[in-house]
């Protein structure tokens, strides 16, 4: 520890580090972690001490899958509200998806527009994915050089006309271009032919909606994605895995050396099809929330390392778009503020630890995006933290959420784990349900 340079010491009997949870004192200098020291280390003269007692000091969460929708659809969500909700939930870094904003992040000019909008509103550090659509192969390298963290594409309709899906030939062309400069392609993997052949019924019945998004749509799309990645030696990432049937082929591809990673989301890991009431379209997302047995298999895949990380896929909309008809309602779960307690509630029930949660929700997403200064409590990293009271419970009241629209599938649920405070580069940005003004920075790849 450099002593005179240390401005702040955070102390807890339970600090989650890459080497496990232990009593420790974390010294902070100039917004970075200077050292992780024994619990009883003397505080340097002039440094401030924050002692959290038995509350757990976690690395700030990194959420690499957030639809902010700003500019253009800010009535759905915006950078001010999304990042405020994230801060309240222990998230210190997010990456914004390229679609549902107008314009989408498919050119450098569109990226600059989004950055200008985000800069004065971001409560937490914020980066951006680019988009891969049929018409912008020429724009992929310039976007990469401008600092996007990778490129998202859809293999089936995205739900918005300005972000069309890629067919297999277009997918191969975009993937080859991205592989050529060492980039990352992240994929909404549902096969359009399986979706087109599935029964499509309007109405409030969740069973009908579930039948319209069969597991085979995911499985087939992922199988094809693995084949392209193997042939091109491309780095690919499967977004929001819902079908546990795909886990064996993903595990086999990883063993073979295919450069594939996978995420799942709190709603797939904590909610089940059996509990979704008819007409309750706050539970609608694509791919869908599936049955309890499928969820059990997803947890096995997460525990075994086939699933790499857990991120929100926060995809909000206005209340009016969540009509009672599952066929026409907007598909997306709002959970940005609730992901940590939702996952911790279920993880503890299944015998997992907060070390596991920190690995899934902080270290692994940071590694996916190449955020080398994020994701862990160790010297040299940014001093980003979440302080969690892991044994306290609360009942979700949508009116108390910071999302722009208080629509959530978690309404009325009692969850375990209360975020007491959130720290960004050594500054407390949220505490006891209140969030300070925007102090986040815009991030670029290799930050």
C-alpha positions in Angstrom: 0.0 0.0 0.0 1.4 3.4 -1.0 0.1 5.0 2.3 0.0 8.7 1.6 -1.8 8.2 -1.7 -4.7 6.2 -0.2 -7.8 8.3 0.2 -10.3 5.6 1.3 -10.4 2.3 3.0 -13.5 0.0 2.7 -13.6 -2.7 5.3 -15.9 -5.7 5.7 -15.8 -9.1 7.3 -16.9 -10.5 4.0 -15.0 -9.2 0.9 -15.5 -11.2 -2.3 -12.2 -11.4 -4.1 -11.0 -13.7 -6.9 -9.4 -15.9 -4.3 -12.6 -16.2 -2.2 -14.5 -14.3 0.4 -12.6 -13.2 3.5 -12.3 -10.3 6.0 -10.4 -7.6 4.3 -9.7 -3.9 4.0 -9.7 -2.5 0.5 -7.5 0.6 0.0 -8.5 3.0 -2.7 -6.3 5.7 -4.4 -7.3 7.9 -7.3 -10.4 5.8 -8.1 -8.5 2.5 -8.3 -8.0 -0.3 -5.9 -4.5 0.2 -4.4 -4.4 -3.0 -2.3 -6.5 -5.7 -0.7 -5.2 -6.0 2.8 -5.8 -7.9 6.0 -8.9 -6.8 7.9 -7.1 -5.2 10.8 -4.6 -3.2 8.7 -4.1 0.3 10.2 -5.8 3.0 8.1 -3.3 5.5 6.7 -3.3 9.0 8.1 -5.7 11.2 6.1 -7.7 8.3 4.6 -11.4 7.9 5.3 -12.7 4.5 6.6 -16.0 3.0 5.6 -16.7 -0.1 7.7 -19.6 -2.2 6.4 -19.5 -4.7 9.3 -20.9 -8.1 8.1 -22.4 -6.7 4.9 -20.7 -8.2 1.9 -18.4 -6.1 -0.3 -18.8 -7.3 -3.9 -17.2 -6.1 -7.1 -19.6 -3.8 -8.9 -21.7 -5.8 -11.3 -21.1 -5.6 -15.1 -24.2 -5.9 -17.2 -23.3 -6.4 -20.9 -26.9 -6.7 -22.1 -29.1 -3.6 -21.6 -31.5 -2.0 -24.0 -31.5 1.7 -23.1 -33.5 2.9 -26.2 -32.1 6.4 -26.1 -32.4 8.5 -28.2 -35.6 7.8 -30.2 -37.6 5.7 -27.8 -36.9 7.4 -24.5 -40.5 6.9 -23.4 -39.5 3.3 -23.1 -36.2 4.0 -21.2 -33.4 6.5 -21.3 -29.8 6.7 -20.1 -30.7 8.7 -17.1 -33.3 6.3 -15.8 -31.6 3.1 -16.9 -28.2 3.9 -15.3 -29.9 5.2 -12.1 -31.8 1.9 -11.8 -28.5 0.1 -12.5 -26.7 2.0 -9.8 -29.5 1.2 -7.3 -29.1 -2.4 -8.1 -25.3 -2.7 -7.6 -24.4 -2.4 -11.3 -21.4 -0.1 -12.0 -20.9 -0.8 -15.7 -23.3 -1.5 -18.5 -23.1 -2.0 -22.2 -25.9 -0.7 -24.3 -27.5 -2.7 -27.1 -27.5 -1.2 -30.6 -31.2 -1.5 -31.3 -34.5 0.0 -30.1 -32.9 3.4 -30.2 -33.3 5.7 -33.2 -30.9 5.7 -34.8 -29.6 2.2 -34.1 -25.8 1.9 -33.5 -25.0 0.6 -37.0 -22.6 3.4 -38.2 -20.0 5.5 -36.5 -22.2 8.6 -36.9 -25.0 6.8 -35.1 -22.6 5.8 -32.4 -21.5 9.4 -31.9 -25.1 10.5 -31.7 -25.7 7.9 -28.9 -22.6 8.9 -27.0 -23.6 12.5 -27.1 -26.9 11.7 -25.6 -25.5 9.3 -23.0 -22.6 11.4 -21.7 -24.4 13.9 -19.5 -27.0 11.3 -18.2 -24.9 8.2 -17.2 -24.9 7.4 -13.5 -22.5 4.5 -14.1 -19.8 3.7 -16.7 -21.4 3.0 -20.0 -20.2 1.4 -23.2 -21.8 0.4 -26.5 -22.3 -2.6 -28.8 -22.4 -2.0 -32.5 -25.0 -3.7 -34.7 -24.6 -6.1 -37.6 -27.4 -5.8 -40.2 -27.6 -6.8 -43.8 -26.6 -3.4 -45.2 -23.6 -2.4 -43.0 -20.7 -4.9 -43.5 -18.6 -1.9 -44.6 -19.4 -0.1 -41.4 -18.2 -2.9 -39.0 -14.5 -2.2 -39.0 -15.0 1.6 -38.6 -17.3 0.9 -35.7 -14.7 -1.4 -34.2 -12.0 1.2 -34.5 -14.4 3.8 -32.9 -14.5 1.7 -29.8 -17.6 -0.5 -29.8 -17.2 -3.7 -27.8 -18.5 -6.0 -30.5 -21.5 -6.5 -32.8 -25.0 -7.8 -32.2 -27.1 -9.5 -34.8 -30.4 -11.3 -35.0 -31.1 -14.5 -36.9 -34.9 -13.9 -36.7 -36.9 -10.6 -36.8 -35.8 -8.2 -34.1 -39.2 -6.6 -33.6 -38.1 -3.2 -35.0 -37.9 -2.5 -38.8 -34.7 -0.5 -38.6 -32.7 -3.5 -37.3 -33.3 -6.4 -39.7 -32.0 -9.9 -39.2 -29.2 -11.7 -41.0 -29.8 -14.7 -43.2 -27.2 -17.5 -43.2 -25.2 -16.0 -46.0 -25.3 -12.5 -44.5 -24.3 -14.0 -41.1 -21.3 -15.7 -42.6 -20.2 -12.5 -44.4 -20.5 -10.4 -41.3 -18.8 -13.0 -39.1 -15.9 -13.3 -41.5 -15.5 -9.5 -41.6 -15.6 -9.3 -37.8 -13.2 -12.2 -37.4 -10.8 -10.5 -39.8 -10.2 -7.7 -37.3 -10.5 -9.9 -34.1 -13.9 -8.7 -33.1 -16.8 -10.3 -31.2 -20.2 -11.2 -32.7 -23.0 -11.6 -30.2 -26.1 -13.3 -31.5 -29.8 -13.5 -30.8 -30.1 -17.1 -31.9 -33.5 -18.2 -32.9 -34.1 -19.9 -36.3 -36.8 -18.1 -38.4 -37.9 -21.3 -40.2 -38.8 -23.0 -36.9 -40.6 -19.9 -35.7 -42.5 -19.6 -38.9 -43.6 -23.3 -38.7 -44.6 -23.1 -35.0 -48.3 -22.5 -34.1 -49.1 -18.8 -33.9 -52.2 -18.0 -31.8 -53.2 -14.6 -30.5 -54.7 -14.2 -27.1 -53.8 -14.2 -23.4 -52.7 -17.9 -22.9 -49.0 -18.2 -22.0 -49.0 -21.8 -23.2 -49.8 -20.6 -26.7 -47.0 -18.0 -26.7 -44.6 -20.7 -25.4 -45.5 -23.0 -28.2 -44.8 -20.2 -30.7 -41.1 -20.0 -29.7 -40.1 -23.6 -29.5 -36.7 -24.8 -28.2 -35.8 -26.1 -31.7 -35.6 -22.6 -32.9 -32.8 -21.9 -30.5 -31.2 -25.2 -30.9 -31.0 -25.1 -34.7 -29.7 -21.5 -34.7 -27.0 -22.3 -32.2 -26.0 -25.4 -34.1 -25.5 -23.3 -37.2 -23.7 -20.6 -35.3 -21.2 -23.1 -34.0 -20.6 -24.4 -37.5 -19.8 -20.9 -38.8 -17.6 -20.1 -35.8 -15.7 -23.3 -36.3 -15.1 -22.8 -40.0 -14.1 -19.1 -39.6 -12.3 -19.4 -36.3 -14.6 -16.6 -35.2 -15.4 -15.4 -31.7 -19.1 -15.6 -31.0 -21.4 -15.2 -28.0 -24.9 -16.6 -27.6 -27.3 -14.1 -26.1 -30.0 -14.9 -23.5 -29.9 -18.7 -23.7 -33.3 -20.1 -22.8 -33.3 -23.7 -24.2 -31.3 -26.1 -22.0 -31.4 -28.6 -24.9 -28.5 -26.6 -26.5 -26.2 -27.1 -23.6 -24.6 -30.4 -24.7 -23.7 -29.1 -28.2 -22.3 -25.9 -26.6 -20.2 -27.8 -24.1 -18.9 -30.1 -26.9 -18.0 -27.0 -29.1 -16.1 -25.5 -26.2 -14.2 -28.7 -25.6 -13.3 -28.8 -29.3 -11.9 -25.3 -29.1 -14.7 -23.4 -30.9 -14.5 -19.8 -29.6 -18.0 -19.6 -28.2 -19.4 -18.1 -25.0 -22.9 -18.1 -23.6 -25.1 -16.0 -21.3 -28.4 -16.5 -19.6 -30.6 -14.1 -17.7 -32.2 -13.7 -14.3 -35.7 -14.3 -15.7 -34.7 -17.7 -17.2 -33.0 -18.7 -14.0 -35.6 -17.5 -11.5 -39.0 -17.6 -13.2 -40.8 -20.5 -14.8 -43.5 -21.0 -17.4 -45.7 -22.8 -14.8 -46.0 -19.6 -12.7 -46.9 -17.2 -15.6 -50.6 -16.1 -15.4 -52.5 -15.8 -18.6 -52.5 -12.2 -19.8 -49.5 -11.4 -17.7 -47.3 -10.1 -20.6 -44.8 -8.5 -18.2 -43.4 -12.0 -18.4 -43.1 -12.0 -22.2 -39.6 -12.2 -23.7 -38.0 -13.8 -26.7 -36.8 -16.5 -26.4 -39.4 -17.3 -23.7 -39.3 -18.2 -20.0 -39.6 -22.0 -20.1 -40.6 -24.8 -17.7 -39.1 -25.6 -14.3 -37.2 -28.7 -15.5 -35.6 -26.6 -18.2 -34.5 -24.1 -15.6 -32.9 -26.8 -13.5 -30.8 -27.8 -16.5 -29.8 -24.2 -17.1 -28.5 -24.0 -13.5 -26.5 -27.1 -14.1 -25.0 -25.5 -17.2 -24.2 -22.4 -15.2 -22.6 -24.3 -12.3 -20.6 -26.4 -14.8 -19.3 -23.5 -16.8 -21.1 -24.2 -20.1 -23.0 -20.9 -19.4 -20.4 -18.2 -18.8 -22.3 -15.3 -17.4 -25.6 -13.9 -16.2 -26.8 -10.5 -17.5 -30.2 -8.7 -17.5 -31.4 -8.4 -21.1 -33.3 -5.4 -19.6 -35.7 -4.6 -22.5 -38.3 -2.2 -21.3 -41.3 -0.6 -22.9 -44.2 1.6 -22.0 -47.1 0.1 -20.0 -49.4 0.5 -23.0 -47.2 -1.9 -25.1 -47.7 -4.7 -22.6 -51.2 -5.5 -23.8 -52.8 -8.7 -22.4 -52.3 -10.5 -25.8 -49.1 -12.4 -25.8 -48.9 -12.4 -29.6 -48.9 -8.6 -29.9 -47.4 -7.4 -26.6 -43.9 -6.1 -26.7 -41.4 -8.8 -25.6 -39.0 -7.8 -22.9 -38.3 -8.1 -19.2 -37.5 -5.1 -17.0 -35.1 -6.3 -14.3 -32.1 -4.0 -14.3 -32.5 -3.0 -10.7 -33.4 -6.5 -9.5 -30.9 -8.9 -11.1 -28.6 -9.2 -8.1 -31.2 -10.1 -5.5 -33.2 -12.2 -7.9 -30.1 -14.4 -8.8 -28.9 -14.4 -5.2 -32.3 -15.6 -3.9 -32.3 -18.6 -6.3 -28.5 -19.2 -6.1 -28.5 -19.6 -2.4 -31.5 -21.9 -2.5 -29.5 -24.1 -4.8 -26.4 -24.1 -2.7 -24.3 -21.5 -4.5 -22.3 -18.7 -2.9 -21.8 -15.0 -3.5 -18.4 -15.9 -4.9 -20.3 -17.7 -7.7 -22.7 -14.8 -8.2 -19.8 -12.3 -8.4 -18.1 -14.6 -11.0 -21.3 -14.9 -13.1 -22.4 -11.2 -12.9 -19.2 -9.3 -12.6 -16.0 -11.1 -13.6 -17.3 -13.1 -16.5 -19.2 -10.2 -18.2 -16.2 -8.0 -17.8 -14.0 -10.7 -19.4 -16.4 -11.1 -22.2 -16.2 -7.4 -23.1 -12.5 -7.1 -22.4 -13.1 -4.7 -19.5 -9.8 -5.4 -17.8 -10.3 -2.7 -15.1 -13.7 -4.0 -14.1 -15.1 -7.2 -12.5 -12.9 -8.0 -9.5 -11.7 -6.7 -6.1 -8.0 -6.7 -6.7 -5.2 -4.2 -7.0 -5.2 -2.2 -10.2 -8.9 -2.5 -10.9 -11.4 0.4 -10.7 -12.8 0.9 -7.2 -16.3 -0.3 -8.2 -18.3 -2.0 -5.5 -21.7 -3.2 -4.4 -22.4 -3.5 -0.7 -25.0 -6.2 -0.1 -26.9 -7.2 3.0 -27.3 -10.9 1.9 -29.7 -12.0 4.6 -32.2 -9.1 4.4 -35.3 -9.5 2.3 -37.7 -7.1 0.5 -40.8 -7.3 -1.5 -40.7 -5.8 -5.0 -43.0 -2.8 -5.3 -42.9 -1.6 -8.9 -43.5 2.0 -7.8 -40.2 2.0 -6.0 -38.1 1.0 -9.1 -36.0 3.6 -10.9 -36.8 2.2 -14.4 -38.7 4.7 -16.5 -41.7 2.4 -16.7 -42.5 0.4 -13.5 -43.5 -2.8 -15.3 -41.8 -5.9 -14.0 -42.3 -9.6 -13.8 -41.0 -9.5 -10.2 -43.8 -7.4 -8.8 -44.9 -8.8 -5.4 -42.0 -11.2 -5.1 -40.0 -11.4 -2.0 -36.3 -11.4 -2.7 -33.2 -12.0 -0.7 -30.3 -9.5 -0.6 -30.6 -5.7 -0.2 -28.1 -3.5 -2.0 -27.1 -1.0 0.7 -24.7 1.1 -1.4 -22.9 1.2 -4.8 -19.5 2.7 -5.4 -18.0 3.9 -8.7 -14.3 4.5 -8.8 -14.2 5.1 -5.0 -17.3 7.4 -4.9 -20.5 6.3 -3.3 -23.2 6.8 -6.1 -26.1 5.1 -4.4 -27.1 4.4 -0.8 -30.2 3.2 1.0 -32.5 3.6 -2.0 -31.2 7.0 -3.1 -29.0 7.6 -6.2 -26.6 10.6 -6.7 -26.4 12.6 -9.9 -24.7 11.3 -13.0 -21.0 10.7 -12.7 -20.5 7.8 -15.0 -18.0 7.8 -17.9 -18.3 6.5 -21.4 -16.2 3.5 -22.1 -14.6 2.3 -25.3 -13.1 -1.1 -26.1 -9.7 -1.8 -24.5 -10.5 0.6 -21.6 
